[in-house]
């Protein structure tokens, strides 16, 4: 029988991978247009905010830190619109987001396999910070939010509006919507792994190589026939 902590971990993994699938889809579609819509910007900001908060609660500092700075990046873009990002920097923005998604998935793999998370995140963190500096330099100076300047982001537990009950409720709602037996939902690691496989290989690579016909659109139930999504 799963313990309470295992249930929370499974819920965290499931929610995070669901958000990464959504994020990957947004970035792929937006890359073709070389811009993000206002709705996409708001959605990416919320995704990063959620991953930051839930990862901080789980004490996954590497994921939390990168998500936090990505949230800061999209906070600037949200306030100033995509016009703040010079056209010359937009390919860098899209590539940075793909690298961030891959980093999150790598860390999720480590969690699932009981391995320690990455300690040295300086390279990716520097890329995010550099892009923030570049887009800030294109407009009026915009300081970081109070308390964040000159040091790594710090998040206190009392400031995170996420609780184990939220994870449990989210999971149970997913179970009801997908008509999945609850015991399966409390052991979702096979679903998460399968979702990651079709995301990495069928979604991004097929999309970017322009295999976009309906025959190429794999769904989760193609990988796990017993699990049909919406």
N, C-alpha and C positions, 0 to 999 in steps of 0.2 A: 504494500500500500504506500502511496506517495505521502511524504510528510508535507506539512504546510509550507515549509521553505521550498520544497521541490515544486509545489504547485505555483508558487509565486515566480520561481525561476522560469518554469515552462510558459507562464503567462507573459513574462517579460520578453522571452525569446520570440514568442509568437507575435506579440504586438510590434516589437522592433523590426522583425522581418517583414511584417505587413506594411509598415511605414516605409521601409527601404524599397519594397516593390513599387509603392506609390511614387516615391521620390525618383526612382529610376525611370518610370514611365514619363513623368513630367519633364525630366531633363532630356530624355531622348526626343520627345515631341518638340520641345522648345529649341533644341539644338538645330533642328531643320529650319526654324524660323529666325534663328540667330537672336532671339530675344525671349524674355519671360513676360507673360501677361501679368496684370496686377493680381489676378486670382492665384496664379501660379506662385508669385512671390510670397503672397500671404500664406499659401499652403506650405511652401518650403520653410518659411519662418516657423510655422506651428509644428511641423515635423521635427525640426531641429530642437525646438523648445521642449517638446515631449520627450525626445530621446535624451536630451540633457538632463531633464528632471528625473526620469525613471532610472537612468544610469547612475546618477548621483545617489539615489535612494538605495540602489544595489551596490554602491561603492565601486563602480567600474570607472575609475578616474580617467583612463585614457579616452574612453568613448565620450564621457561627460565633457572633457576639456575641448576636444575637437568639435563636438556638437555645439558647445557654448560659443566658440569663436565663429563657427559657421552661422549661428543664430545672430551674432553681432554683425556679420557681413550682410545678412539679409535684412537686418533691422535698418541699416543704412540705405540699402536699395529700396526697401519698402517706404522709407521716409522721403527719399529723393526721386524715386522711379528709376527705371532702367536707363534713363538718360544719363545718370551719374556714371554708368559704366561705358568707357570709350569703346568704340567698335573694335579697336585694335586689341582690347583686353577681353573681349567676349569669348573667343576660343579658350583663353586661359581660364575663364570662369567656369565654362562647361567642363573642361578637363579636370579642374580642381574638384568639382562636384562628383564626377565619376571616381576620382581617386578617393574622395571622402567616403562614398558608398562602399567602395572596395575595402577600405580600411575598416569600416564598421562591420562588414561581413567577415573579414579576417578575425576581428576580435570576437565576434559571435562564435566562430569556429573554435577559437581558443576556449571560450566558456563551455561550449558543449563537450569538448574533449578534456575538460579538467586541466587545461594548461594555463600558465600565468599570462596575464595581458601584457601587451607591449609597453615597456617602460620608456623607451626613447621615442617620443613622438615629435621631436624637434623639427624634423624635415617637413612633415606635413603642416605642422603648426606654423612654421615660418612662411610657407606658401600662402596660407590663409591670411596671416598678418601682412605679408607683402602686398597681396591684392587689396586688402582693406586700405592700406596706406596709399596705394596707387589711385584708387577711386576717390579717396578723400581729397587727394591733391588736385583732382579735376574740378572741384567746387570749393565752396567756402569751408574753412576748417570745421570739422565736427568731432569734438572730443568724445572719447569713449564714455559710457555711462559711469556715473560717480561710483568710485570704489573699485573700478576695474583697471585704472591706468597704472602701468608700471609693474604689474604683477600678474601671476596666473589667476584665472577665475577661481573664485571660491564660492561654494554653495553650501548654505547651512540647511540641515534637514527641516527645520521649522519653516523655511521659505519655499519648500517644494510641495505643491498641491497635488501630490500623488500618494496613494496609500495602497496597501495590499488589497483592500476591498475593491478599489477601482479595477485592479488587474483581474480579480476574480469575477466581478460583474461583467467586464469586457469579454472575458473568456466564455462565460455562460451565455451572453447575448450572441456571440459568434456561433456557439453550439446550436442554439435555437434557430438562428437564421439559416444555418447550413444543414439543419436536420441531422446533426451528428450526435451520436451517443456521448453523454458527458464523460464516461470513463476514457474515451479516446481523446477528448479535449485535455484531460489532465496528463496525457502522455503524447505531446505534440511534436516531439523532436524529429520523428520520421517525416512529418508533414513539412516542418521547417526546412529540413535538409533537401527534400524534394523541391520545395518552392525555390530554394536558392539555386538548385541545378538548372531549372528551366529559366530562371531569371538571368543567370550568367551566360548560358549557352544559347537559349532560344530567343530571348527577348533582346538583349543588347546587341549581340553579334549578328543575329539575323536581321534586326532592324537596321543596323548601321551598314550592313552589306546589301540593303534594299530588297531583302526577301520579305515582303510585307503582305503577301496575299493571304486570304483566310486559311488556306491549307497549312500555313506555317505558324499559326497562332496556337501554340500549345497552352493548355489550361492545366490547373493542378490535378483535375480528375483524370487527365491523360497519364499522369505519372503515378497517381494513387487512385485506382478505379473506385475504391470504396469511399472516397472523400470528394463529394461534389460540392463545388462552391456556387456562389450566385452567378 
